[in-house]
Amino acid sequence: MTSLESLRIKIFADGADRAGMREMAAQPYIAGLTTNPTLMRKAGVTDYRAFALDVLADIRDKPISFEVFSDDFNEMEAQAHEIASWGANVFVKVPVTNTRGAPATQLIRRLAAAGIKQNVTAVMTPAQVGEVSAALARGPESYISVFAGRVADTGRDPLPLMGAAVDFLKRYPNQKLIWASPRELLNIFQADAIGCHIITVTHDLLRKLDQVGKNLNEFSLETVRMFHDDAQRAGFTLAARLRKAA
């Protein structure tokens, strides 16, 4: 395993808690930030624009992605232009399809032609990578977010898919591959090893970074102590039964 200091991949913090986003943005190892409507809803956000502008008042020197939320492509386009106007560091997240499965490639192509930086999200297949990449080809810097963690949730190894995507995007210097929805810190090192450009990591996972490279004997002992301490705090008891000698 390589060290955090030697990682080539960029780490983007994924979340919607205002305080957490500001905390992560202040860390030198965080190169950017992302959020989405699901995370925002869980964080109790009710005013989309007010939330975004409040975050952007403090975070202007690192890229940050905000997502459109309409299911109509014309309305998505209007939302994308609105979101893009919030700051030069803003990337507009556009889903690879709408909820009816209609591809968003024509919308992505129009936004790219308009100079809007995009983060195309919820991508999970090689075909989708190719279609999205072609739509972004003549546009500005953009991201393609492949949900490797969700691919793994289906029992499939995401590494072949991600490795092929890395190789495919070498012909498009304006496009960066994001390893999205990682499930464990190991995914950061896996993504780095194949040359993936970016990985999005939730705040909870990022708080485990101090465990990287930890001595496993020490980790084992800490785990034993945790189980013992929790049993004591819970007040567990078992009456000892001594066996009589034969």
C-alpha atoms as an extended CHARMM CRD file, in Angstrom:
* protein
*
       246  EXT
         1         1  MET       CA              0.0000000000        0.0000000000        0.0000000000  PROA      1               0.0000000000
         2         2  THR       CA              1.2560000000        3.4710000000       -0.8860000000  PROA      2               0.0000000000
         3         3  SER       CA              1.0840000000        6.3630000000        1.5820000000  PROA      3               0.0000000000
         4         4  LEU       CA             -1.4070000000        9.2050000000        1.4600000000  PROA      4               0.0000000000
         5         5  GLU       CA              1.4210000000       11.5800000000        0.6310000000  PROA      5               0.0000000000
         6         6  SER       CA              2.3460000000        9.6550000000       -2.5220000000  PROA      6               0.0000000000
         7         7  LEU       CA             -1.1870000000        9.4060000000       -3.9330000000  PROA      7               0.0000000000
         8         8  ARG       CA             -1.6240000000       10.8310000000       -7.4190000000  PROA      8               0.0000000000
         9         9  ILE       CA             -5.4120000000       10.7080000000       -7.3400000000  PROA      9               0.0000000000
        10        10  LYS       CA             -7.3570000000       13.7860000000       -6.2620000000  PROA      10              0.0000000000
        11        11  ILE       CA             -9.7570000000       13.3690000000       -3.3520000000  PROA      11              0.0000000000
        12        12  PHE       CA            -13.1030000000       15.1890000000       -3.4950000000  PROA      12              0.0000000000
        13        13  ALA       CA            -15.1870000000       15.4070000000       -0.3060000000  PROA      13              0.0000000000
        14        14  ASP       CA            -18.7800000000       14.2440000000       -0.8550000000  PROA      14              0.0000000000
        15        15  GLY       CA            -21.4040000000       15.6700000000        1.4960000000  PROA      15              0.0000000000
        16        16  ALA       CA            -24.0350000000       18.3160000000        2.1870000000  PROA      16              0.0000000000
        17        17  ASP       CA            -23.4070000000       19.3660000000        5.7730000000  PROA      17              0.0000000000
        18        18  ARG       CA            -22.3480000000       23.0280000000        5.6180000000  PROA      18              0.0000000000
        19        19  ALA       CA            -19.9280000000       22.8270000000        8.5290000000  PROA      19              0.0000000000
        20        20  GLY       CA            -18.4880000000       19.5610000000        7.2470000000  PROA      20              0.0000000000
        21        21  MET       CA            -18.0250000000       20.9560000000        3.7490000000  PROA      21              0.0000000000
        22        22  ARG       CA            -16.1630000000       23.9780000000        5.0950000000  PROA      22              0.0000000000
        23        23  GLU       CA            -14.0320000000       21.7470000000        7.3220000000  PROA      23              0.0000000000
        24        24  MET       CA            -13.1080000000       19.4790000000        4.4170000000  PROA      24              0.0000000000
        25        25  ALA       CA            -12.4620000000       22.3610000000        2.0150000000  PROA      25              0.0000000000
        26        26  ALA       CA             -9.8690000000       23.6950000000        4.4580000000  PROA      26              0.0000000000
        27        27  GLN       CA             -7.8790000000       20.4450000000        4.3210000000  PROA      27              0.0000000000
        28        28  PRO       CA             -4.9140000000       20.5290000000        1.9160000000  PROA      28              0.0000000000
        29        29  TYR       CA             -5.5260000000       16.9330000000        0.7940000000  PROA      29              0.0000000000
        30        30  ILE       CA             -9.0630000000       17.7760000000       -0.3900000000  PROA      30              0.0000000000
        31        31  ALA       CA             -8.9260000000       18.9420000000       -4.0190000000  PROA      31              0.0000000000
        32        32  GLY       CA            -12.6490000000       19.5420000000       -4.5490000000  PROA      32              0.0000000000
        33        33  LEU       CA            -16.1770000000       18.8750000000       -3.2970000000  PROA      33              0.0000000000
        34        34  THR       CA            -19.3960000000       17.2870000000       -4.5450000000  PROA      34              0.0000000000
        35        35  THR       CA            -22.9410000000       17.0080000000       -3.2910000000  PROA      35              0.0000000000
        36        36  ASN       CA            -26.2930000000       15.7500000000       -4.5760000000  PROA      36              0.0000000000
        37        37  PRO       CA            -30.0210000000       16.1110000000       -3.8020000000  PROA      37              0.0000000000
        38        38  THR       CA            -30.0940000000       12.9280000000       -1.6970000000  PROA      38              0.0000000000
        39        39  LEU       CA            -27.2760000000       14.1300000000        0.5540000000  PROA      39              0.0000000000
        40        40  MET       CA            -28.8600000000       17.5780000000        0.7570000000  PROA      40              0.0000000000
        41        41  ARG       CA            -32.2170000000       16.1420000000        1.7840000000  PROA      41              0.0000000000
        42        42  LYS       CA            -30.5710000000       14.0180000000        4.4960000000  PROA      42              0.0000000000
        43        43  ALA       CA            -28.7910000000       17.1430000000        5.7490000000  PROA      43              0.0000000000
        44        44  GLY       CA            -32.1060000000       18.9880000000        6.0450000000  PROA      44              0.0000000000
        45        45  VAL       CA            -31.5370000000       21.4260000000        3.1680000000  PROA      45              0.0000000000
        46        46  THR       CA            -34.8240000000       23.0180000000        2.0720000000  PROA      46              0.0000000000
        47        47  ASP       CA            -33.6770000000       25.9950000000       -0.0430000000  PROA      47              0.0000000000
        48        48  TYR       CA            -31.3750000000       24.7170000000       -2.8110000000  PROA      48              0.0000000000
        49        49  ARG       CA            -30.1250000000       28.0730000000       -4.0720000000  PROA      49              0.0000000000
        50        50  ALA       CA            -29.5880000000       29.5550000000       -0.6090000000  PROA      50              0.0000000000
        51        51  PHE       CA            -27.6430000000       26.4770000000        0.4820000000  PROA      51              0.0000000000
        52        52  ALA       CA            -25.3950000000       26.5420000000       -2.5770000000  PROA      52              0.0000000000
        53        53  LEU       CA            -24.6860000000       30.2610000000       -2.4120000000  PROA      53              0.0000000000
        54        54  ASP       CA            -23.9300000000       30.0140000000        1.2990000000  PROA      54              0.0000000000
        55        55  VAL       CA            -21.3940000000       27.2420000000        0.6670000000  PROA      55              0.0000000000
        56        56  LEU       CA            -19.8750000000       29.0950000000       -2.2760000000  PROA      56              0.0000000000
        57        57  ALA       CA            -19.3920000000       32.2240000000       -0.1830000000  PROA      57              0.0000000000
        58        58  ASP       CA            -16.6560000000       30.3030000000        1.6630000000  PROA      58              0.0000000000
        59        59  ILE       CA            -15.4600000000       27.8310000000       -0.9930000000  PROA      59              0.0000000000
        60        60  ARG       CA            -14.2580000000       29.5790000000       -4.1410000000  PROA      60              0.0000000000
        61        61  ASP       CA            -10.8010000000       28.1120000000       -4.7060000000  PROA      61              0.0000000000
        62        62  LYS       CA            -11.7520000000       24.4480000000       -5.2350000000  PROA      62              0.0000000000
        63        63  PRO       CA            -14.1510000000       22.8540000000       -7.7390000000  PROA      63              0.0000000000
        64        64  ILE       CA            -17.5760000000       22.0050000000       -6.3650000000  PROA      64              0.0000000000
        65        65  SER       CA            -20.4370000000       20.1680000000       -8.0660000000  PROA      65              0.0000000000
        66        66  PHE       CA            -24.1610000000       20.9120000000       -7.6850000000  PROA      66              0.0000000000
        67        67  GLU       CA            -26.7790000000       18.7890000000       -9.4390000000  PROA      67              0.0000000000
        68        68  VAL       CA            -29.8050000000       19.6260000000      -11.5660000000  PROA      68              0.0000000000
        69        69  PHE       CA            -32.9690000000       18.0090000000      -10.2290000000  PROA      69              0.0000000000
        70        70  SER       CA            -35.6330000000       18.3050000000      -12.9300000000  PROA      70              0.0000000000
        71        71  ASP       CA            -36.6720000000       15.2510000000      -14.9350000000  PROA      71              0.0000000000
        72        72  ASP       CA            -37.3970000000       17.2980000000      -18.0600000000  PROA      72              0.0000000000
        73        73  PHE       CA            -34.3800000000       17.9480000000      -20.2880000000  PROA      73              0.0000000000
        74        74  ASN       CA            -35.4160000000       21.5090000000      -21.2060000000  PROA      74              0.0000000000
        75        75  GLU       CA            -35.8530000000       22.3900000000      -17.5560000000  PROA      75              0.0000000000
        76        76  MET       CA            -32.5820000000       20.6050000000      -16.7040000000  PROA      76              0.0000000000
        77        77  GLU       CA            -30.8790000000       22.8480000000      -19.2500000000  PROA      77              0.0000000000
        78        78  ALA       CA            -32.2880000000       26.0000000000      -17.6460000000  PROA      78              0.0000000000
        79        79  GLN       CA            -31.2420000000       24.7620000000      -14.2010000000  PROA      79              0.0000000000
        80        80  ALA       CA            -27.7580000000       23.9600000000      -15.4980000000  PROA      80              0.0000000000
        81        81  HSD       CA            -27.2730000000       27.5140000000      -16.7770000000  PROA      81              0.0000000000
        82        82  GLU       CA            -28.5200000000       28.8980000000      -13.4680000000  PROA      82              0.0000000000
        83        83  ILE       CA            -26.2160000000       26.6810000000      -11.3950000000  PROA      83              0.0000000000
        84        84  ALA       CA            -23.2170000000       27.4110000000      -13.6130000000  PROA      84              0.0000000000
        85        85  SER       CA            -23.7450000000       31.1480000000      -13.0360000000  PROA      85              0.0000000000
        86        86  TRP       CA            -23.0850000000       30.7670000000       -9.3050000000  PROA      86              0.0000000000
        87        87  GLY       CA            -19.3090000000       30.6500000000       -9.6390000000  PROA      87              0.0000000000
        88        88  ALA       CA            -16.3110000000       29.9110000000      -11.8240000000  PROA      88              0.0000000000
        89        89  ASN       CA            -15.4820000000       26.8780000000       -9.6680000000  PROA      89              0.0000000000
        90        90  VAL       CA            -18.9440000000       25.3220000000      -10.1290000000  PROA      90              0.0000000000
        91        91  PHE       CA            -19.4550000000       22.1010000000      -12.0910000000  PROA      91              0.0000000000
        92        92  VAL       CA            -23.0230000000       21.1690000000      -12.9780000000  PROA      92              0.0000000000
        93        93  LYS       CA            -23.9730000000       17.5900000000      -12.1950000000  PROA      93              0.0000000000
        94        94  VAL       CA            -26.1740000000       16.1130000000      -14.9270000000  PROA      94              0.0000000000
        95        95  PRO       CA            -27.5760000000       12.5670000000      -14.6400000000  PROA      95              0.0000000000
        96        96  VAL       CA            -26.6790000000       10.2030000000      -17.4690000000  PROA      96              0.0000000000
        97        97  THR       CA            -30.4200000000        9.6090000000      -18.1020000000  PROA      97              0.0000000000
        98        98  ASN       CA            -33.7100000000       10.9330000000      -16.7710000000  PROA      98              0.0000000000
        99        99  THR       CA            -35.9620000000        8.7620000000      -14.5950000000  PROA      99              0.0000000000
       100       100  ARG       CA            -37.5460000000        7.1840000000      -17.6850000000  PROA      100             0.0000000000
       101       101  GLY       CA            -34.1670000000        6.0050000000      -18.9340000000  PROA      101             0.0000000000
       102       102  ALA       CA            -33.9150000000        8.5100000000      -21.7920000000  PROA      102             0.0000000000
       103       103  PRO       CA            -30.2200000000        9.3440000000      -22.3950000000  PROA      103             0.0000000000
       104       104  ALA       CA            -29.1180000000       12.8800000000      -21.5300000000  PROA      104             0.0000000000
       105       105  THR       CA            -26.4450000000       12.9450000000      -24.2360000000  PROA      105             0.0000000000
       106       106  GLN       CA            -28.0640000000       15.6710000000      -26.3610000000  PROA      106             0.0000000000
       107       107  LEU       CA            -28.4250000000       17.9040000000      -23.3130000000  PROA      107             0.0000000000
       108       108  ILE       CA            -24.8360000000       17.1880000000      -22.2830000000  PROA      108             0.0000000000
       109       109  ARG       CA            -23.6530000000       18.0880000000      -25.7910000000  PROA      109             0.0000000000
       110       110  ARG       CA            -25.5710000000       21.4060000000      -25.7600000000  PROA      110             0.0000000000
       111       111  LEU       CA            -24.2240000000       22.3340000000      -22.3320000000  PROA      111             0.0000000000
       112       112  ALA       CA            -20.6850000000       21.4700000000      -23.4170000000  PROA      112             0.0000000000
       113       113  ALA       CA            -21.0780000000       23.6880000000      -26.4920000000  PROA      113             0.0000000000
       114       114  ALA       CA            -22.2700000000       26.4830000000      -24.2010000000  PROA      114             0.0000000000
       115       115  GLY       CA            -19.0360000000       26.1980000000      -22.2010000000  PROA      115             0.0000000000
       116       116  ILE       CA            -20.6360000000       24.7900000000      -19.0530000000  PROA      116             0.0000000000
       117       117  LYS       CA            -18.3890000000       22.5650000000      -16.9710000000  PROA      117             0.0000000000
       118       118  GLN       CA            -20.2390000000       19.3490000000      -16.1940000000  PROA      118             0.0000000000
       119       119  ASN       CA            -20.0360000000       16.3950000000      -13.8600000000  PROA      119             0.0000000000
       120       120  VAL       CA            -22.0730000000       13.6660000000      -15.5520000000  PROA      120             0.0000000000
       121       121  THR       CA            -23.2810000000       11.3760000000      -12.7940000000  PROA      121             0.0000000000
       122       122  ALA       CA            -24.7560000000        7.9060000000      -12.1480000000  PROA      122             0.0000000000
       123       123  VAL       CA            -22.7000000000        6.3240000000      -14.9550000000  PROA      123             0.0000000000
       124       124  MET       CA            -22.2540000000        2.5580000000      -14.5700000000  PROA      124             0.0000000000
       125       125  THR       CA            -21.5090000000        0.9190000000      -17.9330000000  PROA      125             0.0000000000
       126       126  PRO       CA            -18.7490000000        1.1470000000      -20.5670000000  PROA      126             0.0000000000
       127       127  ALA       CA            -21.3470000000        2.1460000000      -23.1630000000  PROA      127             0.0000000000
       128       128  GLN       CA            -22.4630000000        5.0690000000      -21.0070000000  PROA      128             0.0000000000
       129       129  VAL       CA            -18.8370000000        6.1880000000      -20.5690000000  PROA      129             0.0000000000
       130       130  GLY       CA            -18.3710000000        6.2390000000      -24.3460000000  PROA      130             0.0000000000
       131       131  GLU       CA            -21.6190000000        8.0890000000      -25.0480000000  PROA      131             0.0000000000
       132       132  VAL       CA            -21.0230000000       10.7170000000      -22.3650000000  PROA      132             0.0000000000
       133       133  SER       CA            -17.4180000000       11.2100000000      -23.4140000000  PROA      133             0.0000000000
       134       134  ALA       CA            -18.4510000000       11.8370000000      -27.0230000000  PROA      134             0.0000000000
       135       135  ALA       CA            -21.0210000000       14.3960000000      -25.8790000000  PROA      135             0.0000000000
       136       136  LEU       CA            -18.4040000000       16.2230000000      -23.7780000000  PROA      136             0.0000000000
       137       137  ALA       CA            -15.6620000000       16.0640000000      -26.4310000000  PROA      137             0.0000000000
       138       138  ARG       CA            -15.8850000000       19.6700000000      -27.6360000000  PROA      138             0.0000000000
       139       139  GLY       CA            -16.5990000000       21.2320000000      -24.2580000000  PROA      139             0.0000000000
       140       140  PRO       CA            -14.5800000000       22.5980000000      -21.3450000000  PROA      140             0.0000000000
       141       141  GLU       CA            -13.0690000000       20.5940000000      -18.5040000000  PROA      141             0.0000000000
       142       142  SER       CA            -15.6410000000       18.0960000000      -17.2570000000  PROA      142             0.0000000000
       143       143  TYR       CA            -15.9870000000       14.9870000000      -15.0940000000  PROA      143             0.0000000000
       144       144  ILE       CA            -17.5290000000       11.5700000000      -15.7060000000  PROA      144             0.0000000000
       145       145  SER       CA            -18.6530000000        9.9910000000      -12.4370000000  PROA      145             0.0000000000
       146       146  VAL       CA            -18.7080000000        6.1950000000      -12.6210000000  PROA      146             0.0000000000
       147       147  PHE       CA            -20.4030000000        4.7330000000       -9.5530000000  PROA      147             0.0000000000
       148       148  ALA       CA            -17.8670000000        2.0070000000       -8.8950000000  PROA      148             0.0000000000
       149       149  GLY       CA            -19.2050000000        1.4220000000       -5.3830000000  PROA      149             0.0000000000
       150       150  ARG       CA            -22.6790000000        0.6850000000       -6.6510000000  PROA      150             0.0000000000
       151       151  VAL       CA            -21.2630000000       -1.5690000000       -9.3600000000  PROA      151             0.0000000000
       152       152  ALA       CA            -19.5000000000       -3.5020000000       -6.5720000000  PROA      152             0.0000000000
       153       153  ASP       CA            -22.8010000000       -3.7060000000       -4.6620000000  PROA      153             0.0000000000
       154       154  THR       CA            -24.1300000000       -5.9020000000       -7.4960000000  PROA      154             0.0000000000
       155       155  GLY       CA            -21.3420000000       -8.4490000000       -6.9930000000  PROA      155             0.0000000000
       156       156  ARG       CA            -19.3290000000       -7.1910000000       -9.9690000000  PROA      156             0.0000000000
       157       157  ASP       CA            -15.6760000000       -6.1980000000       -9.7140000000  PROA      157             0.0000000000
       158       158  PRO       CA            -15.5400000000       -2.5100000000      -10.7560000000  PROA      158             0.0000000000
       159       159  LEU       CA            -11.7930000000       -2.4980000000      -11.4320000000  PROA      159             0.0000000000
       160       160  PRO       CA            -11.9760000000       -3.7540000000      -15.0560000000  PROA      160             0.0000000000
       161       161  LEU       CA            -14.6450000000       -1.1590000000      -15.8520000000  PROA      161             0.0000000000
       162       162  MET       CA            -12.6920000000        1.6520000000      -14.1990000000  PROA      162             0.0000000000
       163       163  GLY       CA             -9.3960000000        0.6120000000      -15.7800000000  PROA      163             0.0000000000
       164       164  ALA       CA            -10.9750000000        0.5610000000      -19.2340000000  PROA      164             0.0000000000
       165       165  ALA       CA            -12.5190000000        3.9780000000      -18.6250000000  PROA      165             0.0000000000
       166       166  VAL       CA             -9.1300000000        5.4040000000      -17.6140000000  PROA      166             0.0000000000
       167       167  ASP       CA             -7.5950000000        4.1100000000      -20.8520000000  PROA      167             0.0000000000
       168       168  PHE       CA            -10.5100000000        5.3510000000      -22.9670000000  PROA      168             0.0000000000
       169       169  LEU       CA            -10.3780000000        8.9000000000      -21.5800000000  PROA      169             0.0000000000
       170       170  LYS       CA             -6.6690000000        9.2870000000      -22.3600000000  PROA      170             0.0000000000
       171       171  ARG       CA             -7.7260000000       10.6040000000      -25.7730000000  PROA      171             0.0000000000
       172       172  TYR       CA             -9.7970000000       13.3740000000      -24.1290000000  PROA      172             0.0000000000
       173       173  PRO       CA             -7.5850000000       15.6110000000      -21.9380000000  PROA      173             0.0000000000
       174       174  ASN       CA            -10.5660000000       17.8020000000      -21.0360000000  PROA      174             0.0000000000
       175       175  GLN       CA            -12.3130000000       14.8830000000      -19.2940000000  PROA      175             0.0000000000
       176       176  LYS       CA            -11.5280000000       13.4380000000      -15.8710000000  PROA      176             0.0000000000
       177       177  LEU       CA            -12.7890000000       10.1320000000      -14.4890000000  PROA      177             0.0000000000
       178       178  ILE       CA            -14.3330000000       10.1010000000      -11.0180000000  PROA      178             0.0000000000
       179       179  TRP       CA            -14.5000000000        6.8960000000       -8.9620000000  PROA      179             0.0000000000
       180       180  ALA       CA            -17.8170000000        7.5900000000       -7.2290000000  PROA      180             0.0000000000
       181       181  SER       CA            -19.5330000000        5.9760000000       -4.2320000000  PROA      181             0.0000000000
       182       182  PRO       CA            -16.5030000000        4.2270000000       -2.6680000000  PROA      182             0.0000000000
       183       183  ARG       CA            -17.3450000000        1.9060000000        0.1880000000  PROA      183             0.0000000000
       184       184  GLU       CA            -13.9890000000        1.7640000000        2.0000000000  PROA      184             0.0000000000
       185       185  LEU       CA            -10.6620000000        3.5470000000        2.1940000000  PROA      185             0.0000000000
       186       186  LEU       CA             -9.0380000000        0.7400000000        0.2040000000  PROA      186             0.0000000000
       187       187  ASN       CA            -10.9390000000        2.0450000000       -2.8390000000  PROA      187             0.0000000000
       188       188  ILE       CA             -8.8030000000        5.2100000000       -2.7720000000  PROA      188             0.0000000000
       189       189  PHE       CA             -5.6510000000        3.1350000000       -3.2530000000  PROA      189             0.0000000000
       190       190  GLN       CA             -7.3080000000        0.9060000000       -5.8580000000  PROA      190             0.0000000000
       191       191  ALA       CA             -8.4270000000        3.9390000000       -7.8470000000  PROA      191             0.0000000000
       192       192  ASP       CA             -4.9700000000        5.5030000000       -7.5590000000  PROA      192             0.0000000000
       193       193  ALA       CA             -3.2640000000        2.3090000000       -8.7530000000  PROA      193             0.0000000000
       194       194  ILE       CA             -5.2050000000        2.2700000000      -12.0420000000  PROA      194             0.0000000000
       195       195  GLY       CA             -4.6140000000        5.9690000000      -12.7130000000  PROA      195             0.0000000000
       196       196  CYS       CA             -8.1310000000        7.2130000000      -11.9850000000  PROA      196             0.0000000000
       197       197  HSD       CA             -8.1200000000       11.0020000000      -11.7930000000  PROA      197             0.0000000000
       198       198  ILE       CA            -10.5210000000       11.6740000000       -8.8970000000  PROA      198             0.0000000000
       199       199  ILE       CA            -12.3720000000        9.8180000000       -6.1530000000  PROA      199             0.0000000000
       200       200  THR       CA            -15.3140000000       11.2110000000       -4.1990000000  PROA      200             0.0000000000
       201       201  VAL       CA            -15.2500000000       10.2600000000       -0.5250000000  PROA      201             0.0000000000
       202       202  THR       CA            -17.9100000000       10.8860000000        2.1290000000  PROA      202             0.0000000000
       203       203  HSD       CA            -17.0280000000       12.8220000000        5.2530000000  PROA      203             0.0000000000
       204       204  ASP       CA            -17.4410000000        9.6830000000        7.3940000000  PROA      204             0.0000000000
       205       205  LEU       CA            -14.8790000000        7.7930000000        5.3190000000  PROA      205             0.0000000000
       206       206  LEU       CA            -12.5060000000       10.7450000000        5.2560000000  PROA      206             0.0000000000
       207       207  ARG       CA            -12.4540000000       10.7850000000        9.0460000000  PROA      207             0.0000000000
       208       208  LYS       CA            -10.8960000000        7.3030000000        8.9150000000  PROA      208             0.0000000000
       209       209  LEU       CA             -7.8250000000        8.5200000000        7.0440000000  PROA      209             0.0000000000
       210       210  ASP       CA             -5.7630000000        8.4200000000       10.2380000000  PROA      210             0.0000000000
       211       211  GLN       CA             -6.0560000000        4.6150000000       10.0840000000  PROA      211             0.0000000000
       212       212  VAL       CA             -4.1290000000        4.3600000000        6.8240000000  PROA      212             0.0000000000
       213       213  GLY       CA             -0.9660000000        2.3080000000        7.3560000000  PROA      213             0.0000000000
       214       214  LYS       CA             -1.8850000000        1.5190000000       10.9450000000  PROA      214             0.0000000000
       215       215  ASN       CA             -0.0600000000       -1.3590000000       12.6370000000  PROA      215             0.0000000000
       216       216  LEU       CA             -2.4380000000       -4.3350000000       12.4820000000  PROA      216             0.0000000000
       217       217  ASN       CA             -1.3110000000       -5.7770000000       15.8220000000  PROA      217             0.0000000000
       218       218  GLU       CA             -2.1540000000       -2.4710000000       17.4820000000  PROA      218             0.0000000000
       219       219  PHE       CA             -5.4630000000       -2.3460000000       15.6040000000  PROA      219             0.0000000000
       220       220  SER       CA             -6.2500000000       -5.8820000000       16.7940000000  PROA      220             0.0000000000
       221       221  LEU       CA             -5.5510000000       -4.9400000000       20.4030000000  PROA      221             0.0000000000
       222       222  GLU       CA             -7.6790000000       -1.7870000000       20.1550000000  PROA      222             0.0000000000
       223       223  THR       CA            -10.5480000000       -3.8830000000       18.8170000000  PROA      223             0.0000000000
       224       224  VAL       CA            -10.2860000000       -6.3880000000       21.6730000000  PROA      224             0.0000000000
       225       225  ARG       CA            -10.2740000000       -3.5220000000       24.1760000000  PROA      225             0.0000000000
       226       226  MET       CA            -13.3090000000       -1.9400000000       22.5030000000  PROA      226             0.0000000000
       227       227  PHE       CA            -15.3440000000       -5.1620000000       22.8230000000  PROA      227             0.0000000000
       228       228  HSD       CA            -14.2740000000       -5.5730000000       26.4450000000  PROA      228             0.0000000000
       229       229  ASP       CA            -15.0120000000       -1.9450000000       27.3810000000  PROA      229             0.0000000000
       230       230  ASP       CA            -18.4300000000       -2.0060000000       25.7300000000  PROA      230             0.0000000000
       231       231  ALA       CA            -19.3490000000       -5.2040000000       27.5810000000  PROA      231             0.0000000000
       232       232  GLN       CA            -18.3710000000       -3.5060000000       30.8450000000  PROA      232             0.0000000000
       233       233  ARG       CA            -20.3210000000       -0.3190000000       30.0510000000  PROA      233             0.0000000000
       234       234  ALA       CA            -23.3790000000       -2.3820000000       29.1420000000  PROA      234             0.0000000000
       235       235  GLY       CA            -23.1840000000       -4.1360000000       32.5130000000  PROA      235             0.0000000000
       236       236  PHE       CA            -23.2440000000       -7.6140000000       31.0190000000  PROA      236             0.0000000000
       237       237  THR       CA            -22.9190000000      -10.4660000000       33.5300000000  PROA      237             0.0000000000
       238       238  LEU       CA            -22.9060000000      -14.2370000000       33.3140000000  PROA      238             0.0000000000
       239       239  ALA       CA            -23.0640000000      -16.3830000000       36.4190000000  PROA      239             0.0000000000
       240       240  ALA       CA            -19.9780000000      -18.5660000000       36.4310000000  PROA      240             0.0000000000
       241       241  ARG       CA            -20.6760000000      -22.2910000000       36.7260000000  PROA      241             0.0000000000
       242       242  LEU       CA            -17.7140000000      -24.2480000000       37.9520000000  PROA      242             0.0000000000
       243       243  ARG       CA            -17.5100000000      -27.8580000000       36.8660000000  PROA      243             0.0000000000
       244       244  LYS       CA            -16.9260000000      -30.4130000000       39.5960000000  PROA      244             0.0000000000
       245       245  ALA       CA            -13.7850000000      -32.4560000000       39.2990000000  PROA      245             0.0000000000
       246       246  ALA       CA            -14.4720000000      -36.0100000000       38.0960000000  PROA      246             0.0000000000
